[in-house]
């Protein structure tokens, strides 16, 4: 009972606002990964010498970089399936509604990515969103949110 509480507390704290970390430096991501590794060791009572990948897989925790991809992809799913507020809809425009002519990319559920001028703009959600880099079967499948999250997590564990 106690370990499940610690597990839930730690994973909740790691997931809190981590979609805001999309586009941050590798140094900051490495620091977050160290925190996650320490938390996993605390939950499982593993030794420092043990490799972390199997431990994270046993806990079913994605590494920090994949966690960020997971959160932003779920946000994009909500945007594309009208589960988000309307004022957020401007950040995720389907390719079929943006261009004036018919493109093949419109058939695969891709989103329009705006052009940017600065490195600060490159870190915005509409540019960093991983939606277009997901496999077609994830983007175009007509499954609900719960099943999408499940398939996405399985895909990210195998990447």
N, C-alpha and C positions, 0 to 999 in steps of 0.2 A: 504494500500500500504506500509506504513512504517513498520508495523509488519511483513509483508512477507519479506521485506528486512532484518530486524533484524533476523528473523527466518533463512533465507538462510545464512547470515553471520555467525551466531553462529554455525549452524550445519556444515558449511564448516570448520570452525576453529576446531571444535571437531573431525572431521573426518580426518584432515590433519595428515598423517603418523601414525594413531593410530594402524595400523597393526604391526608397530614396537614394540608396547607395549605387544605383545604376550609373556607370560611367566614372566612378571614383578611381583613384590610383591603385595600382597593384599593392603598394606598400600598406595602404589602409585595409585593403581586402585581406592581406596576409595577417594583419593584427587581429581582424575579426575572426579569421580562421584559427588563430592561436587560442582565442577566447572560447571558440566552439570546441576545440580539441580538449581544453582544460575541463570544460563542462561535461564533455563525454567521458573523460576519465573519472570525474567526480561521480557521475551517475552510475557508471559500470564498475567503479573501483579498480580500474585497469592501472597497470604500472606504466611509468614514463617510457620504458623501453619498447612497449608494444606499439605496433604500427596502427595508425588511426583509421585508415580506410575500412578495414573489416569491422571495426568498432562502430564507426558511423553508419555503415550499412546495416549492422545488426539493430541499431537504434532506429533505423529508417530515417536518418537525418541526411539531407543533402548537404554537400559542402557549401560554403558561403556563396561562392560565385554562382552555383546552380540554384541556390535559394533565391537569389536576386532575380535570376532568369525566370524561375517559377512564379514568383510574386508578380512580376511585370507581365508575364504571359497570361496569368489569370486575370489581371486588370484589363488587358487587351481583349480577352474573351468576353468579359462583362461589357466592355464598350461595344463590341461588335454584335452582341446579342441583346442590346437594349436593357441591360441590368444596371447601368450606371446613370447618374443624373445627366440631364441634357447638357448642362454647361461643360461636362467633360467630353461630350461627343465630338467636339471640334479637334481633339487630339488624336482621334482614331477614325480617319475617313477611309472607307473602302475605296480601292483603286477604281472600281466601276463608277463611283459617283464623282470622282475628281477630274478624270480626263474626259475630253470631249469626243474621243473616238474609241472604238472597241479594241481592247488589248487582251492578249492571252492571259496576262497576269490577273485580270479581273475574275477569271474563272476559278482561280485557286485560292480565293479568299485573302489575297494580299492587301495590305494597307499602304496608303500613300505616305511616303517619307519626305518631309519638307527639306529643301536645301538649306544649308547653314553657312554662316560666314565666319563664325568664331568658334574656338574650342569650347567656350562656355555654352554655346548653343548646341554643340555636339552631345552634351550630356543631358539634354532635355528628354522627357519621356517619349515624345513622338518620334524622336530620332533613335533613341536607345532601345525602344521596345523590341523584344525578340520575336515578335509575332511572325514576321516574314521569314525568319530563319528556321521556324519549326517545320517539320515534315508536312506535306500536303494532307495526309490522312488525319493529322491532328487538327489542322485549321479548318478543313472542310467537313469533318464528321459532324453529324447532327445530334451529338450526344449532349446531355445536360451538364451542368457545372460540376457536379460531383464526379461523374465519369471522366470528364475532361481533366480534372485535377489528378485523378488516379492515373490516367494514361500519360499525362505530362510528367508526373513524378517518375513513373517507370521508364519513360524515354530518357529523362535526365540522369537517372542512375546508370543507364547503359551507355551514355555518351563518354 
